[in-house]
């Protein structure tokens, strides 16, 4: 029995380590994507070659061909005319690194996944979850090219809507992995509190909305304008005429830089206040040390994130602050996922048996 139990534990640890590695790679890729955006590098590669594109230019002739291809798009003609080959190489390497990371993540996910499947280490529920995550990852590659394509003919940058979709899908995959890791981890059950469960889920949903709005701010370069706080455009609340001058009115929610930045600010305030109420409720209701610590950690991370957001805005989006802001956003999302999953209704013991096969069924 001891040998069988040990055989069961090792695959479980291997699966967890694999998922942690994939989540870490996604976090790194999101940060590299942020740097790619900040350096205006995302349109430097104008073709989508999922296989052969893994190799960068290897000789002067190939570098010249890549540079000449970049010269055909509006961004070069309108923003970077006269750029040297050395300057082009700088933006090329950012975009190439971002795409290479995507390929690495695909291989790092698929090969161990297939091996674990062959070994029979997944229960039916976990197998379905992981296939879904794989499908979302494949979709992410297509969405990435769909985003890049928006800036190759009519625009000098990618569509902020497609950029936001690309980012949120990456973070949805990341969240799915974190949630799955929680579900296969043994821990004491938490008594379900309807109010705490509700506020934890609202915090998670609002965090995703805030991440989407942050991507719109980045896509519109809205962080480089209205660089005052707490006022914006001369007041705490801008005039409706400035917030909603585009027709139809709803376009302002996505296309008006002032409106998008205002939405991003208001959602940040809402998140911090709700996180404070959630933490206070967890303490008053004596929800247990893990739940209370999770709520306090989420509140602290959101407060830090709001502070970094203000500093980034006041300093007109320098690279170091902007990337720190994005890194803490990933931390906030991780803590929000953990807190929401902690309260999710789940008969944990039975559910874990569905996620990972019993020892007698392995191999």
N, C-alpha and C positions, 0 to 999 in steps of 0.2 A: 504493500500500500504506500510506503514511503517513496519508493522509486516512482510509482505512478504519479503521486502528488508532485514530486519534483519535476517530472516530465511535463506536467500541466502548467506549473508556474513559469518555467522558462519561456515557452511560446508567448504567454501573456505579457511578460516583460519585453520580449522582442517586439510585439505588436505596439505596445505603448511607446517604446523608444523610437520606433519607426514613425508613428504619428507625431510625436514631439518634434522629430527632425523635420518632417514636412511642414508643420506649422511654423517652425523657426525659419525655414527657407522662404515661406510665403511672406513672413514679416520682413525679412531682408529684401525680398523683391519689391514689396510695397515701398520701402524706403528708397531703394534704387529708382523706382518709378517716380517718386517725388523729386529726387535729384534730377532725373531726366527732364521732368517738367520745368523745374526751376532754371535749368540751364538751356531751355528751349531746344532740347536735343531730340525730341520725339519724332520729328519728321526727317531726320537725317538719312534714314534708310527707307527708300521709296518703293521697295518691293517686299512681297511676303513669300519667302522661300523656307517653309518649315524644316526641311532637311538640309539642303545645300547652304542655306543662310547661316548655319551654325559656324561656318568658317568665315572669318573676316577677310578683307583684301590681303593678299600675301605678297604682292609685288607692286611696283610703281604703276604699272599699267592698270591693274585692278583698282588701285586707289583713284586713279584718274577717272576711270569709268564710274565709280561710285559717286565721285564729286560732280561729274557732268550730269549724272541722273538727278542729283539734288538741285542742280542749277535750273532744272526744268519746272520746278514747282513755285508757286507764288511766294512762299516764305523767303526763299533765297532772293528773288527779284525785288521784293518790297522791303525786306528787313535786313538781309545779309549780303546784298550786292557788294562785290569786292572782297568777300571773305577769302582768305588764303587757304591753301590745302592743309596747312598745319592747324589752322583754326577749325576747319571742317573735321579733321581727325578727332579733335577734342569732343565735339558733339556726337560724332559717329560712335566713339567708344562707349559713351553713356547709353545710347540706345541699343547698341549691340550687346552690352553687358546685361541690360534689362531683358532682352529677348533670350539671351543664353540662359539666364536664370530660369526663365519659363521652361525652356527645354530640359534643364537639369531637374527641375521639380517634376516634370512629367515622367522622366525616366526613373527618378528616385521614388516616385509613387507607384508606378505601374509594375516594375520588376519585382520588388518585395511583395506587392499585393498578389501578383500571380503565384509567387512561391508559397505565400501563406495559404492561398486558396488550394494549391496542389497538396499542401500538407494537411488540409482540412482543419485549420485552426480557427475558423470563424463559424459562429452560429448563423442561422438564417437572417435574423434581424441585423446583425453587424454586417453581414455580407451585403444586404440591400443598402445599408447606409453608405458603405464604402464604394459600391458601384455608383451610387448617386453622386458622391463627391468626385469620383473620377469623371463622370459625365459633365459635371459643372466645370471641371478643370479643362476638359476638351473644348467646351463652349467658350471658356475664357480666352483661349487662343484666338478663336474666330472673332470674339468681341474686341480683342486688342487690335486686330487688323482693321475691323470695321471702324474703330476709333481713328486709327492712323489715316485711313482712306478719306475721312472727312476733311483732312487738311491738305490734300494733295492737288486739288484743282481750283476751288473757289475761295479758299480761306488761307490765312497765313498762320493759323494754328488749328488744332483739332477742335471739334465741337465739344463744348463744356458738358453737354448732356451725355455724349458718348464717353467722355472722360469719367464722369461721375458713375455711369453704369459700369465701366471697366473696374473702377476702384471698389465699388460696393460689391460686385460679384466676387472679386478676389477676397474681400473681407468676409463675405458670406461663406466661402469655402473654408477660410481660416476658422470661422466660428463653428462651422459644422464639425471640423476636426476637434476643436476644443470641447465641444459638447459631447462628442463621441468618447473622447478620453475620459471625461467625467463619468460617463455611463458605464465604463468598464473598470472603474476604480472602486475598490472596496472602501466603504466608509460608513459610519453610523447614520441611520436614517434621521431625517429632520421632520419634526411635526409640521404638517401642512397648515399654514396660516393664510386664509384667503386674501387678507389685505396685503400682507407682505409678498405673497405670490403675485398679486396683481401689480403692485408698484415695481417689483423686480422686472416683470415682463414689460411694463411701460418704459422703464429705464432702458431696457435693451432695445426696444423699438425706437425710442427717441435717439439713442446713440447711433443707430443706423441712419436715421433721418439726418442727424447732425453731420455724420461722415459724408453723406450725399451732398449736403449743402456746402461743406468744406471743399469738396471737389469742384462744385460750381464756382465757388470763390476763386479757387486756383485757376480754373479754366477761363474765367473772365478777367483774371488778374485784378480782382476786386480788392485784394489785400494791399495793393499799392496806392489806393486812393482812400479818401475819408480816413486819414491816419490820425484820428483823435479819439480819445476815450475819457469819460463815458459818453460824451456827445458824439453825434454822427451827423454830418451835413448841417452843423449849426444848432443842433438840439438833441435831446434824448430820443425823441421820435421825429423822424423827418416828415415833411409835409406830404399829404396824400397825393398832391399834384406831382411831386418828384418820385414818389414810390410807385405810382400807377399811371405813368404817362403813355405807355405803349398800349396798343389796341390789337387784339382783345386784352383785357386786364390781366388774365392769367399768365400771359407771356412775361410779364414783369417778374414773376416768381422764379423764372429760369434765365432770363436774358438781361434784366436790368441790374447793373452792378451794385447800385445803391440798395435795391430791394433784397438782393441775394445776401449782401453783407449784413443788412439789418436782420434778416431771417436767421442768419448764422449766429449773430449776437444774442437774439432773443431766445433761441433754442438752447444756447449755452447757459444762460441765466436759469431757464426752466429746469435744465438737467441738474444744476448744482442745488437748486432749492428742493427738487424732488429727491435727490440723493440724501440731502440733509434730513428730510422728513422720513425717508425709508430707514436711515440709520437710527434716528430717534425712536421710531416705532419698534425696530428690532431690539433696542436696548430696553424700552419700557415693557415689551411683551416677553422679555427673557427668552429670546429665541434660541439661545445656546451660543457658545463661544465661536464656533465656525461661522454661523450666520451673522452674528454681530461683527466679528472681525472682517468678514466679507463686505458688509455694508459700510463699515468705517473705511476700509481700504478703497472701496469704490468712491466714496465721498472725497477722500484725500486725493485720489488720482484725478477726479473731475475738477477739483479746485486747482490742482497743479496745471491741468490742461487749460483751464480758463485763463490762468495767469500767463502761461506761455502764449496763448492766443493774443492777449492784450499786448504783451511785449513784442510779439512778431508784428502786429499791426502798427504799433507806435514807431517801430524801427524800419517800416516799409519792407518787410519780408526778407531779411538776410538769410543766407543759406543755412547757417548753423541753427538759428532759432526756428526756422521753418521746418527743418528736419527733426528737431527736438519735439516740436509741436506734433508732428506726424507720428513720431515714435511713441509719445505718451498717449496719443489717440488709440494706438494698437493696444497699449496696456489697459486703457479704459474699457475698450471693447472686450478684452479677455476677462477682466473682472466682472463686467456686466453679464457676459455669457455664463460665467461660473455662478454668479449670484442667482440668475434666472433659473439655471438648471437645478440648483440646490433646492428650489421650491417647487419645481415642476412635479406634477403628480406622477408617481411611478412606483409600482410595487418592486422595490429595488432588487431584492434577492432573486425573485423569479425572473425579473427582466435581465439581470446579469447572466443567468443561466441560458437565456436565449441569445445573448450577445456572444458569449464564448462557450464553446462546446465543453461538456464535462470531460474529465481526464480520461475516462474509459473510452471516449469516442475519438480521441486524437490519434491521428496517424494510422 
